[in-house]
């Protein structure tokens, strides 16, 4: 499977490392606005996507650029009949996310959103145990995210453009938990959100509290910020509590999983990004391409996650609960 990496920055390098450990896959070309960065990935290096797509015989492209470039890059890949895996956030706005989805759907070219959080192995194990009935009927959950990299005059050193984004924490970080909640508990019905900005040097919010209700009746809280350290360091970047009417699952910061008070699963991943979830995400993409199967996070399947993000921002602005159906209705009108 011959692929090209489009975007060779911070997270593109994480994805590249995972591609290089995958059997039967090769990144044969790269594209970036910086030719030096592209050349560091592959001798077949480009700054122009169209030239890349015309010159290379590709089975897929990996779009690892900033959100405001995603629609046009996916459109270019689809026009060349090349499947794409595209980083989240899907796009800067809901309208653009819907446009990207429509591009993929109308052309019937596989497009998957790279949402690696649900592929963290502790969440896969949690879902397996929930489906096995280990906690009884799910009732509620609490995700707690902490990451102290957003303070001072030069915040977010790995991705400094974050400081200029008008929508930040929910759009870039808490979207992971929204999607994981969908993965574990099904479709979201509505959200109540409040946000704050601790660092006045940034444009967007760096703290948020989301209260989420699902169509299944499960309710949950996502509590996150990027100005406090987690109570304990670890790849989960916080803790999670998933409660049922018979027991509960607790996910520790190191990824270990307890059922009630008993430790029942330990995270032993020492390679890759957060439980090697990037490699797992990309392997799912390749496996589905090879077998002709649908992606868990196809552009169409992932769109409700983006709608939930939009609902959260509208809720924070209006200071009221916003339903996802209300967001779609307003968009369609």
N, C-alpha and C positions, 0 to 999 in steps of 0.2 A: 504494500500500500504506500504509494508515493504522495507525500504531503508537503505543503508549503506553510511556513510560519509567517503571518502578517502581523507585525508588531513585535519588536525584539527588546522591549523594555523590561521592567521589574518582573511582572507576572508572566510575560512571555518566556523569560528565562526559566521560570519554575515549570511551565508547561513543556518547554524544550527538554529539560532534564528528564521528565517523565516519558516523553516520546522516545528518547534515546535508550530507555530501559525496556521498551516494548518489542516483543518478537514480531517480525514480519511487517514492521513499519519503519519508514525512513523519511526524515525531513530533508528533501532534496533541494530546497530553495527557500529564500527568505526575502522579506520586503520590510522596509522601515524608512521613515523620513530621513533617518541618519544612515547613510550608506555604510559607514564604519560598523554600526551595530548589526546591520544585515550581513556584512561580510564576516563578522565574528561568528555567525551562525552557519553560513554556507558560502562556498565560493560562487554559487549561483545566486547573486545578490542584486536586489532591485530597490529603487525608490518609487517606482511607478507600478501600481497593481496591474493595470491593463497589460503592460509589457510582460510582467510575470506570467499572467494567465495565458497570454498568447504564445509565450515561448516554451512553457513547461507542460509536460504530459503528467497531469495530476489526478489522483483519486480523491483528494480532499484538500481543503485549506483550513487553517486554524487562525481565527481572527482574535488577536490578543491586543487590540488597540483601545483607545479611549471611546466611551459610549457614543460621542457625537459623530464618529466615523462609521459606526456599525451598519447603518442602513445602506449606505452606498457601497461598502465593501461586500456585504452579503448580496446586494443586487448584482454586483460585478461577477461574483462567483456563480450565482444562479444563471446569469446570462450566458456564462460559459458552460453551463450544465455540470458544475462541480459542487458536490456536497460540501457543507461548511459546518464547523463547530465554532460558535461565537461566544465570547466572554459576556458575562453579565456585568453591569446592568445592560439590558437589551438595547436601550436608547435613552436619550435625555428626557423624553416625554412619552406619555401614553400614546399619543397620535403616531409618533414615529415607531414605537414598538408594534402597534397594530399594522403600520405600513410594512415593516420588516416581515411580520407574520404573513401578511397577504402576499408579499413577493414570493415567499417560500411555498405557500399553499397553492397559489395559482400556477406556478411552474412545476409543481410536484417534484421538486429537488429537495433531498433531505437536508434540513437545517436543525441543528441541535444547539441549545443554549448550554454553555459550560457553567453549570451550577454544581460545584463540587461538595458543598456542605452536606447534602443528603447522602453523599458517598463516603463520608467519614465513617469508619467501621463501627464505631459505637452507636451511631444512629441506625445503621443497618441491623445491628444486633438488637437494638431496642425495638425496632419494628417487628422483627421476627418473634420476639417474646410477646409483644402486644397481640400479634395475630394468633399466637399459640394460646392466648387467654391467661397468661401468667399474672396479669394485674386485674383480671376481670374486665368489666366494661370501663373503657377510658372515661374519665370525668374532667380532668383539668391538667394543666402543665404550666411550668415556669422556666423560661430560658433566661439566664443571666450572662451578659457579655461584658467583659472588661478588657481594655487595651489602652495603656497610657502612652500613646504616641502622638497626641494631638495638642500638646501644650507649647507655649512659647512662641517666639516670632517666626520660627521655621518648623512648623508642625508637619507630620506625615513625611518623614525624610525619604521613605521608600517610594512614595508617590506624591510628590510635593504639589501637583496640580489639584489635589483634593481641597486645598485651602481656598481655592477660587470657585468651588462648585456651590451653587445656591441651594441645592439639595444634596446633603452629604450622608449622614449616618444611616438613615433608613434606606436611602437609595443605594448606597454602596455596601453597607455592612449588615444591617438588620434584615434586609431582603433575604439573606441566607436563612435566618430563623423563620421568616414567613414561609419560605418554600419548604423548609424542613417540617414545619407544622402541617403544611398540606400533605407532605409525604407520609407523616405519621397518623394524621387524624382526618384527612379528607378536606373537601372544599370549604373555603372560608365564606361566611355569610356577611360579617361586618366587622369594623374596627373602630375603636376609640383610641385616639393618640394625643399625647402631649409631648412637646419638644423643648429643648433648651440649648443655649449656646454659651458655653463656659469660656472658650477662647475667643475674644473679640477680634483677633487677627484673621479669623476665617469667615467665609461668606455664609456657610450653611450651619446646620445644627450638628452638635457633637454629643448630644444626649437625647434619649427618647424613652418613653414608656408607652407600650402598646397593649391594649386589652382587646383580645380577639375572640370572636365566637364563630364556631363551625356549624355547618348544616347538620352534622351528626349530634349536636348538643354539647360537644366538648367546648370548654372555655379555657383560655390561656393568657399568660402575660409574657411579654418580651421586654426585658429591662436591660438597656445597653448604653454604654458611653465609651468615649475614647479619651478620657482624662483621668481615670483611676486604674490602678493595677488590680488584677484579679487577686482574690484572697490566696490562691495558690497558683503558681505558674503551671502551664501545660498546654498541649495542643488544642484542647477544647475551648480555651480562652474564656473560662467561666464554668458554670455548672448548669445542670438541667434536672428538673424533677417532673416526672410523668406519673400522674396518679390515676388509679382505677378504684373501683368500688370494693376490690378485694386485696390489693397490694399496691406497691409503687416501684418505679424504677428511678434510681438516682445515677446520673452520669457525672463523674468527677472531672476536675480540670485536666487530669492526666489521661482521660478517656476510659478509665475503668468504670465498670457498670455494676451497680448493686441492685438486687431484687429484694425489696424490704431492707433488712439490715445485713443481708448476706452478700458478700462479694461473689458474683457469679460469672464474670467475664473480665479479662484483663487485656488492655491494649498493649500489644507487643510490637507495633509498627515503629521502626526506628529510621526508616528511609522515606524520603519524599516529604510532601507538604501535608501536615495535619492528618496523620494516619494513612498517608499515601493516597489521599482521596483524589488528587489530580490525576494520578495514573489510573485509578479505578474509573473515574469519569471518562477519560479518553479511551480506556479499554472498552467501555460500554458503547461508545460512539463507533469504534472500529468493528466490534462484534456485530452491532446492528447493521452497519453497512455491508458486512460480509454475508450476513444471513438474511438481509432484507426485512428486518424487524423494525417496529417503531421505537423511537427513543423515549425514555422516561420524560425527558425535558425537551421534546421537540418545541419549535417556536410556538406552535399552537397550544401544546399542553402547558407550556410555561407562562403563557400570557396571563392567566388568572393570578399568578404571583405578582406580576407587574401591576395588574389592576388593583391588587391589595395594597401595594406600595402607594399608588395614587390615592386610594381611599384613606390611607393613613395621613398623608399630607393635607387632604381636604378636611379631614377630621381635626387635625391640629389647628388649621386656620379657622374653622367654624366653631371649634370647641364643642363638638357633638359627635355622636356615633354616626358613621357613614357606612352604608351597605354597598357591597360590590355591584349589585344590580343597579343602584342609583348612579354609580360612576359610569357604567356602561350605557345607561339610559341617557345621561347628560352628554356623553361622548357622541352617541349616535344622533342626537338631536342637533 
